[in-house]
């Protein structure tokens, strides 16, 4: 299924690699931040998630959320950026023979 969606676009494979890779990085950093925060309260590990999700984290920091809710908010912002990367990089739709 994913292969057919990627094949519809001229740069689909590269766009999937970039957007998917970024989404994996955001997920890994978010898991690291949640685990580090639970093991050592008061940890500043959340800075890594803010850096990984720039520029959306610069806008999302004004939403009044704390702890896990803020980490979830930043993670969702990172996923939105991954989707935007896919939309921007995938190229034009290619006609496929039927």
C-alpha positions as a printed NumPy array, in Angstrom:
array([[  0.   ,   0.   ,   0.   ],
       [  2.724,   2.481,   0.979],
       [  4.732,   1.565,  -2.102],
       [  1.825,   2.452,  -4.394],
       [  1.306,   5.81 ,  -2.667],
       [  4.994,   6.675,  -2.979],
       [  5.051,   5.63 ,  -6.653],
       [  2.33 ,   8.165,  -7.485],
       [  4.77 ,  11.07 ,  -7.141],
       [  7.896,  11.972,  -9.067],
       [ 10.068,  12.355,  -5.958],
       [  8.034,  10.081,  -3.684],
       [ 10.836,   7.778,  -2.566],
       [ 13.165,  10.583,  -1.504],
       [ 10.35 ,  12.525,   0.133],
       [  9.337,   9.456,   2.132],
       [ 12.928,   8.923,   3.253],
       [ 13.276,  12.523,   4.465],
       [  9.828,  12.87 ,   6.058],
       [  9.831,   9.372,   7.519],
       [ 13.367,   9.758,   8.838],
       [ 12.425,  13.015,  10.518],
       [  9.325,  11.409,  12.074],
       [ 11.48 ,   8.558,  13.429],
       [ 13.931,  11.064,  14.931],
       [ 11.1  ,  12.993,  16.593],
       [  9.642,   9.765,  17.991],
       [ 13.007,   8.606,  19.346],
       [ 13.762,  11.938,  20.98 ],
       [ 10.259,  12.071,  22.493],
       [ 10.676,   8.59 ,  24.012],
       [ 14.095,   9.586,  25.361],
       [ 12.674,  12.747,  26.938],
       [  9.751,  10.957,  28.587],
       [ 11.991,   8.195,  29.986],
       [ 14.655,  10.652,  31.173],
       [ 12.043,  12.854,  32.811],
       [ 10.461,   9.942,  34.64 ],
       [ 13.818,   8.625,  35.878],
       [ 15.112,  11.992,  37.015],
       [ 12.456,  14.62 ,  37.752],
       [ 13.63 ,  18.131,  36.971],
       [ 15.734,  16.909,  34.053],
       [ 16.393,  19.327,  31.226],
       [ 16.176,  16.551,  28.611],
       [ 13.128,  18.304,  27.146],
       [ 15.478,  20.765,  25.496],
       [ 16.386,  18.037,  22.997],
       [ 12.753,  17.685,  21.955],
       [ 12.442,  21.43 ,  21.557],
       [ 15.553,  21.472,  19.343],
       [ 14.408,  18.49 ,  17.285],
       [ 11.016,  20.052,  16.562],
       [ 12.12 ,  23.576,  15.68 ],
       [ 10.539,  25.779,  14.271],
       [  7.151,  24.487,  15.456],
       [  8.359,  24.287,  19.057],
       [  9.041,  28.027,  18.99 ],
       [  5.337,  28.606,  18.376],
       [  4.02 ,  25.819,  20.602],
       [  5.924,  26.991,  23.675],
       [  3.257,  29.649,  24.228],
       [  0.546,  27.04 ,  24.82 ],
       [  0.148,  26.508,  28.574],
       [  1.007,  22.816,  28.921],
       [  3.404,  21.065,  31.276],
       [  5.141,  17.731,  31.588],
       [  3.949,  14.872,  29.419],
       [  1.275,  17.06 ,  27.815],
       [  3.94 ,  19.473,  26.59 ],
       [  6.088,  16.613,  25.276],
       [  3.051,  15.235,  23.442],
       [  2.308,  18.682,  22.021],
       [  5.869,  19.057,  20.721],
       [  5.787,  15.54 ,  19.284],
       [  2.567,  16.293,  17.42 ],
       [  4.165,  19.484,  16.119],
       [  7.091,  17.405,  14.854],
       [  4.72 ,  14.994,  13.102],
       [  2.964,  17.954,  11.472],
       [  6.354,  19.122,  10.202],
       [  7.086,  15.629,   8.85 ],
       [  3.774,  15.712,   6.965],
       [  4.648,  19.158,   5.615],
       [  8.028,  17.839,   4.452],
       [  6.24 ,  15.023,   2.614],
       [  3.868,  17.503,   0.96 ],
       [  6.675,  19.82 ,  -0.121],
       [  9.186,  17.228,  -1.323],
       [  7.049,  14.598,  -3.041],
       [  6.867,  16.418,  -6.38 ],
       [  4.192,  16.259,  -9.014],
       [  1.735,  13.443,  -9.388],
       [  2.744,  10.976, -12.092],
       [  0.207,   9.335, -14.394],
       [  0.284,   5.59 , -13.986],
       [ -0.689,   3.149, -16.744],
       [ -3.703,   1.047, -15.912]])
